[in-house]
Amino acid sequence: MGDFFKSELVREELKEIHELQNEIYNSGFSFGDMDRDERIEHIENLTTLLDMQKVMYTRLSLSDDPAAKKMKYELEKSVLMLGFPEGTDISVLFSGMSNTIQALKSQLDG
């Protein structure tokens, strides 16, 4: 494990990201059955997760640690598995996720 992942801050944030991802995944299938307050909470969790992922990706991008570089590379490869063309910047994925969250918010407000 490189120095990047020895950081208490990084480990704690990765743990929070993982827990939030699990919570969102487990509740996401019942979104249609949620009441308005539950939907608002779910959307807020999505927003928080996206913000945390952006910060972590930035940290990975700024690090010279080989393990951080490897993780960044793996994240960038995952964009391909989501159907984006090779060479797509991960910011396109983040932007798409943000647009989806905004659309969910608009449905609640509309």
C-alpha positions in Angstrom: 0.0 0.0 0.0 1.4 3.4 -1.0 1.6 6.4 1.3 -1.6 7.8 -0.3 -3.7 5.1 1.2 -2.0 5.2 4.6 -3.5 8.7 5.1 -6.2 8.5 7.8 -8.2 11.2 5.9 -8.1 9.2 2.7 -9.0 5.9 4.4 -11.9 7.6 6.2 -13.2 9.2 3.1 -12.9 6.0 1.1 -14.9 4.2 3.9 -17.6 6.9 3.8 -17.8 6.7 0.0 -18.2 2.9 0.2 -20.9 3.1 2.9 -22.8 5.8 1.0 -22.6 3.8 -2.2 -24.0 0.7 -0.4 -26.8 2.8 1.1 -27.7 4.3 -2.2 -27.5 1.0 -4.1 -29.7 -0.8 -1.5 -32.4 2.0 -1.5 -32.2 2.9 -5.2 -34.4 0.0 -6.3 -37.3 1.2 -4.2 -37.0 4.9 -5.3 -40.4 4.7 -7.0 -42.0 3.5 -3.7 -40.4 6.2 -1.5 -42.4 9.1 -0.2 -41.2 12.7 -0.9 -39.0 13.0 2.1 -37.3 9.7 1.4 -36.7 10.7 -2.2 -35.2 14.1 -1.0 -32.9 12.2 1.3 -31.9 9.8 -1.5 -31.1 12.7 -3.8 -29.1 14.4 -1.1 -27.1 11.2 -0.6 -26.5 11.0 -4.4 -25.3 14.6 -4.4 -23.0 14.0 -1.4 -21.6 10.9 -3.0 -20.8 12.6 -6.3 -19.1 15.5 -4.5 -17.0 13.0 -2.5 -16.1 11.1 -5.6 -15.0 14.2 -7.4 -12.8 15.2 -4.4 -11.2 11.7 -4.3 -10.6 11.7 -8.0 -8.9 15.0 -7.7 -6.7 13.7 -4.9 -5.8 10.7 -7.0 -5.0 12.9 -9.9 -2.6 15.1 -7.8 -0.8 12.2 -6.2 2.5 10.7 -7.3 1.9 7.6 -5.3 1.9 4.5 -7.6 -1.1 3.0 -5.8 -3.1 6.2 -6.3 -2.1 6.3 -9.9 -3.3 2.7 -10.4 -6.6 3.5 -8.7 -7.1 6.5 -11.0 -6.3 4.4 -14.0 -8.9 1.8 -12.9 -11.5 4.5 -12.4 -10.8 5.8 -15.9 -11.1 2.3 -17.3 -14.5 2.0 -15.7 -15.8 4.8 -17.9 -15.4 2.5 -20.8 -17.4 -0.2 -19.1 -20.2 2.3 -18.8 -20.3 2.6 -22.5 -18.3 5.8 -23.1 -15.8 5.9 -25.9 -12.1 5.4 -25.2 -10.4 8.6 -24.2 -13.5 10.0 -22.5 -12.6 12.3 -19.6 -14.1 11.2 -16.4 -15.5 14.7 -16.0 -18.0 13.7 -18.6 -19.2 11.0 -16.4 -19.4 13.3 -13.4 -21.3 15.8 -15.5 -23.8 13.2 -16.6 -24.3 12.1 -13.0 -24.9 15.7 -12.0 -27.4 16.1 -14.8 -29.2 13.0 -13.6 -29.4 14.2 -10.0 -30.7 17.6 -11.2 -33.4 15.8 -13.3 -34.5 13.9 -10.2 -34.6 17.2 -8.2 -36.7 18.8 -10.9 -39.2 15.9 -10.8 -39.7 16.5 -7.1 -40.1 20.2 -7.6 -42.4 19.8 -10.6 
